[in-house]
C-alpha cells in the first residue's frame, strides 16, 4: 500500500510539474519563509502552447515513472543491506525533493508536519511555551539553557527565567542533546501539556513544571523606537507574514507621534515571505501609480503591481540590507531604490527573484514550485545565477563574487538599469547598496567568549558576584521598559571581576591579553545578556544596534536620502556625484 502511495504521489507530482498552468492558478499561496520563498498571486490567463503540449504528454511520462520507480523500489527492498528497515516516508520525500532540486534552488517539498509549520509561520506565531533557548557551556559542560521568555507566554507565566538549565522534558533527560532537539521536544499541539524539569538559575534548586502549550506570538515587526532625537528605527528582520503591513503601519504611526522626522528601516536578515505584504510596505512610501514590481510567468504572462497610496509618507528614508535580505524584502528595497525614494546601505542582498506557488498534495503535504520571476520597477531581475553552484554553496555563501567578509563586489555584473533620477543600478545579483558598509564580524575568539560571559552574567543577575549586588534582577521581566544607554554599565571593576571569573576556569582557555583586546565585544555581550534577563530579548537587541556601524552610517546618510527623494519627486536628474 505504501509503495502504491509512493508511485501515485510521484506520478501526480510529475503531472503537476509538466502541466503546472492547469493547477497553479487556483492554488496560489505564500512561499516558505525559512527557504527565502515569496509568493505572488498569479493573474489568470490562457495556458501557453508549451503547457498544452506538456499536458498531452503527461500520461506516457507518468506511466514510465511508475514502472521505473516500482522497479527501483523493489530492487532496493530485495538487495539493500537494510532493505527490511526501509523508511518509506523518507524515500518518498527524498524522491520528490530530488526531482524538484533539478529545477531550481527554491522549488521544494514539505511533509505534513513541515507544511503545518509553514502555515503557522504565516500567522506570525508558533505553538509552544514561548521561550528562547540555546546551548551554553559553563566550564566544560554543555547544556541547554533558557535565554529569554516572551511577554504573556506560557513560559513567562510558569516562572522560567534567564539562565534556567533544562534538565528533562517529559521525563526524558536532555543533557547532551543539542538545543534544536530540546526545542522540538518542547513544541507541540496547542493545548497539550509539556512537563519540564529545570535547574533554576536563582538558587540551583530543581523543579518540575507542567506547561500548557499555546500560540506564541512572533511579530514580524518586533521593535520600533527613536534611536536618536528625530530619527526612528524599525526592526523588520523576521520576514513578511499576514500581519506585517499592519504591524509596520502601527510602528510608523507610533514613531511619528514621538516626533520622528526621518527613518531607518532595517531589512537585514529578512528572508522574505508574502508578496502582498511587501507591496503594501513599499506602497507606504510611494505615490499612487508608481510600479513596485513586475511579475512574469509561464502561465500568467506579465503583471505589474503598483502603489495605490494617495498620501505617501515623505519622511527621509534609509534601508539597511545584507546578504540575508531576500525575496520579498528585496522587492521593498529594489522598489524604493529604483524610485530614488530611499538610500540603500549595507551589503548586496541575497538575490532571489523567483516566485513560488504553493501546491497542496494528498496526506497534508505540499510543494512549492517556481511559477514566475519578479522584476524591479527599472526592469532588474535580482535573481542570482545558480546554474553552476551547488545548493549548499547557493545558500551558505550568499552569492558569487563576494569576499569572505561579505562585502559587495566592486563592479556589478548584471545588466544596467536607471533609477527615476538617472542613477545606474544593476540586475543579476541582488540589490547592491548605494553605500556599501561592511558588517560587524565576530572573530572566532569572540565567539568563544560568549559562553563565559553567559556564565558570569548568570551569577551576576542572581546576586552572586560580590560588590555588584545592584545588578541583581529580582523581578519578572519588565517587557515595557525602554532601556537607556547608561543602564548596566560595564565598569572597569566589573570587567576586572569578569577576568577573575574566567581565570578560575581553565576550560575557557582565554588569557588576560585576549580579554583586554576584546573589551568592547565583551562589554556589549555582557550588557546584552543582562538586559535580556531584565527586559527581554527585544529590548536587549537595542544594546547591539546602538553602536552598529551600518546603523551609524544609515543615520549619517539620512540627509542625503531626503535630498535624493526630493529630487525624484520634483522630476529632476541631479548630478551623479551628489548621491553616489
Buried (B, 14 or more C-beta within 10 A) or exposed (E): EEBEBBBEBBBBBBBBBBBBBBBBBEBBBBBBBBBBBBBBBBBEBEBBEEBEEBBEEBEEBBEEBBEEBBEEBEEEEEEEEEEEEBEBBEBBBEBBBEBBBEEBBBBBBBBBEBBBBBEBBBEBBBBBBBBBBBBBBBEEEBBBBBBBBBEEBBBBBBBBBBBBBBBBBEEEEBEEBEBEEBBEBBBBEBEEEBEBBBBBBBEEEEEEBEBEBBBBBBBBBBBBBBBEEEBBBBBBBBBBBBBBBEBBBBBBEBBBEEEBBBBBBBBBBBBBBBBBBBBBBBBBBBBEEBBBBBBBBBBBBEBEBBBEBEEBBEBBBBBBBBBBBBBBBBBBBBBBBBBBBBBBBBBBBBBBBBBBBBBEBEEEBBBBBBBBBBBBBBBBBBBBBBEEBEEEEBBEBBBBBBEEEBBBBEEBEBEEBEBBBBBEBBBBBBBBBBBBBBBEEEEEBBEBBBBBBBBBBBBBBBBBBEEBEEBBBEEEBBBEEEBEEEBBEBEEEBBEBBBEBBEEBEEBEBEEEBBEBBEEBBBBBBBBBBBBBBBBBBBBBBBBBBEBEBBBBBBEBBEBBBBBBBBBBEEEBBEEEEBE
